[in-house]
Amino acid sequence: MPAPRRGERAARAATVTGGSRPRLGRHVRMRPDRPTDGWVLLGPETVVVLNRTGHAVLRLCDGERTVDDIVAALVADFDEADELVVGEQVRHYLARLVDRNLVALG
């Protein structure tokens, strides 16, 4: 599948708003990965190795917090983080995971 063009990416990210309440998809689990001392996202026929930032975002995706809440928590946890930049990156990251059915929005 070809990579989406810039406009498509922006349109897709627009579906993840500050008021969206992300959670892991129905058959998706996040588990520790002992060999790498990190975390993985397990979905049907899918394994995604998470970096530290991905884990920091997804551990907050409980279906209760909004994207704005998640961004505020991340900005508070990471020194010198710019809220606008973090917000944009989180929305794009979640949009990619929504497209792969790994995250659902409420």
Buried (B, 14 or more C-beta within 10 A) or exposed (E): EEEEEEEEBEEBBEEBEEEBBBBBBEEBEBEEBEEEEBBBBBBEEBEBEBEEBBBBBBEBBEEEBBBBBBBBBBBEEEEEEEEEEBBEBBBBBBBBBBEBBBBBBE
